[in-house]
């Protein structure tokens, strides 16, 4: 039973992180209808900013997380203004290539600035607690709590506020929302900013139990793409549920099968579910 609880916790940790990254990705997809491949680079930069604020300036973990969220939100808005907005009328291929170019540019820039070394982010929460007989590091419990609180806050924002409703409306029908008087430019910038905040927080939460390096976002964002396809492109509930499914599947596969196969599980699940339900679990626009 203790082993099951341990893997359940590991699954919740991974699901929480994947869910946050996928949420930002699916919000942007809903507005742009273009997969933002640079999202992995934003994740990496979020981790590096927090790491440098903590190690170089001695800033508190939570303040460093806030600083990282602001920095990545600004970078995301800048990317929307300078890279994606000018290509809004172009064919699908152009913004996709631009997103890949931005990803490579940011990764190369990070390597020039900070090197290719693997770094470990310090955490003020290094203790352990016992949960139903299982050993649970405090940082992992923190990830689960923070990730799901943030998801709940985002859900309430999107469903209970006028601004959130305008984002949902724009994601569902851009032309219709514009005709209703919703400012497309403002909504796009705000969506990118929220996406940046989510991915920076996810990176700062996960970095103390992982490693910080320039290519750290590649596999995470690849799995986030799997999650938003699995949950339904543009679906917020789909991103949360998909994140949990992939996180749980990986955690249990790593223990009961082998850690060699855990990164393959997401793609096997994707093929299995899409063969039964091609539109994903929640379908398009299932907000």
Secondary structure, DSSP 8 states (H G I E B T S, - for coil): -HHHHHHHHHHHHHHHHHHHHHHHHHHHHHHHSS--TTHHHHHHHHHHHHHHHHHHS---HHHHHHHHHHHHHHHHHHHIIIIIGGGTTS-HHHHHHHHHHHHHHHHHHHHHHH-S--B----S---EEEETTEEEEHHHHHHHHHHHHHHHHHHHHHHHSHHHHHHHHHHH-HHHHHHTT--HHHHHHHHHHHHHHHHHHHHHHHHTTS-B-TTTHHHHHHHHHHHHHHH-TT-HHHHHHHHHHHHHHHHHHHHHT-GGGHHHHHHHHHHHHHHH-TT-SS-TT--
